[in-house]
Amino acid sequence: MKYGLIGAKLGHSFSPEIHKLIGDYEYVTAEMNEKELDSFLRDRDFLGVNVTIPYKQTVMKYLDETDSRAERIGAVNTIVNRNGRLCGYNTDYFGAAALLRRTGLDIKGKRVLILGTGGTCKTMSAVVSDMGAEKTVRVSRRGGDGAVKYEDAVKLCCDAQVIINTTPVGMYPDIRGCPIDISAFGDLEGVADVVYNPLSTELVRRTKLRGLKADGGLYMLAAQAVYASALFRGVPVQEDIIEKVYNGVRREKQNIVLIGMPSSGKTTVGRLIAEKTGRRFIDCDEKIVGRCGKSIPEIFAEQGEEGFRRIERQVISDLTKEQGVVIATGGGAVLNSENVFDLKANGRLFLLDRPPEKLISTPDRPLSADRAAIEKMYHERKSKYLLAADSVIPSAGEPQQAAELILEEFKK
C-alpha cells in the first residue's frame, strides 16, 4: 500500500473516489482488526494512511511524532511515513471546521451538544471551543468521563442550540438510525452530522423538515482529504479544490429521482438519462410488478389502492440505500410523505411538470383511465409534487429536451 484508509469496517467509504479527484496516486481501503492493525503499523510498509473508526486514538501509541494539534485533541486520522518515522496529524479538525462553516452554523456564544465520545468527538470539541462556543456537552450511551447519557441530555441540555453527531448511528448499511430526537430541543438552530453515507442522514432530513440548518459529513470528508493528501505528498494545501472534490463525489453518488403525474414521461426520460450517464435505471412500477408477479391493474383489482400503496412503500423503502442511479417513481409515490423522506436520503427529486392537456389517459393506469380522472388528479396532486420537488422541469416538449434540462440542473 502507498496511500489508503484503515479502519474496522470500510464498506461505506467514499475515500478512494475522493482521492482520485485530488491527485493521480494509488489510494485503497484496508479493513483491519486490532491484531492486523498492530502488524501493519509495526511493519510501516506504506507512505501515508487515513485512520477511521475505531482506531483514531489507538494508533497514537505507534507514532514517533505527533502534531501539536493532534496531541491536544487526543486523536489522529492521518499518518505519514517519513523515512521510517510515523508522524501523526488530525486533518479532521480542518474538515470539521469547514463543515460547520458550510452549514451556516455560527458557533460563537452558542450551547453545543456533541453526540459521541470517540476520536471525532474529541476533534469536534476542539473545533467548537476554538470557534467560541459558550458551552459544550458530550453525550454517550453510558455517560461518565464528563459525558451525560442520552436520556439526561434531553432533560439537562434542552436549551442546546447546535447538535453535532460524531457517532456512526445512521451510517450505511443501518441508515434508519437516528441518534437523538431533536423535537425536545426548542432552541435548536441547526445540526451537523459527520456521517456521509447516506448523503443525507435521517437526523439531517428530520432537522431540515423543521426548517433548520443541517448538513451531512461529505464536505468534512472532502476537506480533510485535501489536507491529508497535501501531507502525504509534501505539497501545499489546495483549499480551492475542496468544493470541486465535494461536488464531484456528491454528483457521482446522488440519485436522480423523477416524480410527476402518470404519462408525464418519467420512464422515457429516466431511460434517456441513464443512457447518457451510464447509470443504472430503476422503474418503481416495474419493481412492483416484478415483486408481485402481476400487472398493476391486477394488483388494484385484487388489493385496491391501499394494497398497492403498501407494496409501493416497501419497494421505495428498499431503494433508500441505492446510490448513483436514476429512479422513476409511480405517479402517486409522493402521496406518502415517508416515500419522499426516504428518496431524499441519497436522491435529488426532479418534477416532470407536464401540462394537464398533454397528459394521456390509458386503461393500464387504474386511477387515470379517462380524461376527467387525469385532470382531477393533476389539480389534487400538484401541490404535493411541488412540495416534494428539489427542481421543477418543464415537460411539455420532447423527452430528450427534458433529459438535457435535468442533467444541466443536476450539474449545478
Long-range contacts (C-beta under 8 A, 24 or more apart in sequence): 1-26, 1-28, 1-30, 1-45, 1-46, 1-49, 2-26, 2-27, 2-46, 2-47, 2-48, 3-27, 3-28, 3-46, 3-47, 3-48, 3-49, 3-232, 4-28, 4-29, 4-30, 4-46, 4-49, 4-50, 5-29, 5-30, 5-49, 5-50, 5-51, 5-52, 6-30, 6-31, 6-32, 6-37, 6-40, 6-49, 6-50, 6-51, 6-52, 6-55, 7-31, 7-32, 7-51, 7-52, 7-53, 7-54, 7-55, 8-32, 8-33, 8-53, 8-54, 8-55, 9-53, 10-52, 11-172, 11-173, 12-171, 12-172, 12-173, 12-197, 13-52, 13-197, 14-196, 14-197, 14-218, 14-221, 14-249, 14-253, 15-50, 15-221, 15-225, 17-249, 17-252, 18-221, 18-222, 18-225, 18-245, 18-249, 19-225, 19-229, 21-244, 21-245, 21-248, 21-249, 22-225, 22-226, 22-229, 22-241, 22-245, 23-229, 23-233, 25-232, 25-233, 34-58, 41-79, 41-86, 44-81, 44-84, 44-86, 46-81, 47-80, 47-81, 47-232, 48-78, 48-79, 48-80, 48-81, 48-228, 48-231, 48-232, 49-78, 49-79, 50-77, 50-78, 50-91, 50-224, 50-225, 50-228, 51-76, 51-77, 51-78, 51-79, 52-77, 53-118, 53-119, 53-120, 53-168, 54-118, 56-92, 56-118, 56-119, 56-120, 57-118, 57-119, 57-122, 59-88, 60-88, 62-86, 63-87, 63-88, 69-93, 69-126, 72-126, 73-119, 73-122, 73-123, 73-125, 73-126, 74-119, 74-122, 75-118, 75-119, 75-120, 75-122, 75-123, 76-119, 77-119, 77-123, 77-224, 77-228, 78-224, 78-227, 78-228, 78-231, 78-232, 80-231, 80-232, 89-228, 89-231, 90-123, 91-224, 91-225, 91-227, 91-228, 91-231, 92-119, 92-120, 92-123, 92-220, 92-224, 93-123, 93-126, 93-127, 94-223, 94-224, 94-227, 95-219, 95-220, 95-221, 95-222, 95-223, 95-224, 95-225, 95-227, 96-120, 96-123, 96-124, 96-127, 96-194, 96-220, 96-224, 97-127, 97-130, 97-131, 98-219, 98-220, 98-223, 98-242, 99-192, 99-194, 99-215, 99-217, 99-219, 99-220, 99-223, 100-127, 100-128, 100-131, 100-164, 100-192, 102-215, 102-219, 103-190, 103-192, 103-213, 103-214, 103-215, 104-190, 104-213, 105-162, 105-189, 105-190, 105-192, 105-213, 107-131, 107-132, 107-133, 107-162, 108-132, 108-133, 109-133, 109-134, 110-134, 110-161, 110-162, 110-189, 111-135, 111-137, 111-157, 111-159, 111-160, 111-161, 111-162, 111-187, 112-136, 112-137, 112-160, 112-161, 112-162, 112-163, 112-164, 113-137, 113-139, 113-153, 113-157, 113-160, 113-162, 113-163, 113-164, 113-185, 114-138, 114-139, 114-163, 114-164, 114-166, 115-139, 115-163, 115-164, 115-165, 115-166, 115-167, 115-169, 115-179, 115-180, 116-140, 116-165, 116-166, 116-167, 117-145, 117-147, 118-166, 118-167, 120-166, 120-194, 121-166, 123-166, 124-164, 124-166, 124-194, 128-162, 128-164, 133-162, 139-180, 150-179, 150-180, 153-180, 154-180, 154-181, 154-184, 157-185, 158-184, 158-185, 158-186, 158-187, 159-185, 159-186, 159-187, 160-185, 160-187, 160-188, 161-187, 161-188, 161-189, 162-188, 162-189, 162-190, 162-191, 162-192, 163-188, 163-190, 163-191, 163-192, 164-191, 164-192, 164-193, 164-194, 165-191, 165-192, 165-193, 165-194, 165-195, 165-201, 165-203, 166-194, 168-195, 169-195, 170-195, 170-198, 170-201, 170-202, 170-203, 171-195, 171-197, 171-201, 172-197, 172-198, 172-321, 173-321, 175-201, 175-202, 175-320, 175-321, 175-345, 176-202, 177-202, 178-202, 178-203, 178-206, 179-203, 182-206, 182-207, 182-210, 188-212, 189-213, 190-214, 192-217, 193-217, 194-220, 196-220, 196-221, 197-253, 197-323, 198-320, 198-321, 198-323, 198-345, 198-346, 199-250, 199-253, 199-254, 199-323, 199-345, 199-346, 200-344, 200-345, 200-346, 201-345, 202-345, 205-341, 205-344, 205-345, 209-341, 218-246, 218-249, 218-250, 219-246, 222-246, 222-249, 251-410, 251-411, 252-324, 253-323, 253-324, 253-346, 254-323, 254-324, 254-346, 254-347, 254-348, 254-410, 255-322, 255-323, 255-324, 255-325, 255-326, 255-327, 255-343, 255-346, 255-347, 255-348, 256-325, 256-326, 256-327, 256-347, 256-348, 256-350, 256-406, 256-410, 257-326, 257-327, 257-329, 257-343, 257-347, 257-348, 257-349, 257-350, 258-326, 258-327, 258-328, 258-329, 258-349, 258-350, 258-352, 258-406, 259-329, 259-333, 259-334, 259-349, 259-350, 259-351, 259-352, 259-385, 259-388, 259-389, 260-331, 260-351, 260-352, 260-353, 260-354, 260-385, 260-395, 261-331, 261-352, 261-354, 261-356, 261-359, 261-368, 261-374, 261-377, 261-378, 261-381, 261-385, 262-330, 262-331, 262-359, 262-362, 262-365, 262-367, 262-368, 262-374, 262-377, 263-354, 263-359, 263-360, 263-361, 263-362, 263-365, 263-368, 263-374, 264-331, 264-352, 264-353, 264-354, 264-359, 264-395, 265-352, 265-354, 265-395, 265-399, 265-402, 266-328, 266-329, 266-352, 267-328, 268-399, 269-328, 269-352, 269-395, 269-399, 269-402, 269-403, 269-406, 270-326, 270-327, 270-328, 272-399, 272-400, 272-403, 273-326, 273-403, 273-406, 273-407, 274-326, 276-403, 276-407, 277-326, 277-407, 279-324, 279-325, 279-326, 280-324, 280-325, 280-326, 281-325, 281-326, 281-328, 282-319, 282-322, 282-325, 282-326, 282-327, 282-328, 283-327, 283-328, 284-312, 284-315, 284-316, 284-319, 284-327, 284-328, 284-329, 284-330, 284-333, 285-328, 285-330, 287-315, 287-319, 288-312, 288-315, 288-330, 291-315, 295-364, 296-364, 296-365, 296-366, 297-363, 297-364, 297-366, 300-366, 305-366, 305-367, 309-335, 309-336, 312-336, 312-339, 313-338, 313-339, 316-342, 316-343, 317-342, 319-343, 320-345, 320-346, 321-345, 321-346, 322-346, 331-365, 331-367, 331-368, 331-377, 331-381, 332-367, 332-381, 334-381, 334-384, 334-385, 334-387, 334-388, 335-381, 335-384, 340-388, 344-390, 348-390, 348-391, 348-410, 349-388, 349-389, 349-390, 349-391, 350-389, 350-390, 350-391, 350-392, 350-393, 350-406, 350-409, 350-410, 351-385, 351-386, 351-388, 351-389, 351-391, 351-392, 351-393, 352-393, 352-395, 352-402, 353-385, 353-392, 353-393, 353-394, 353-395, 354-395, 354-396, 355-396, 358-396
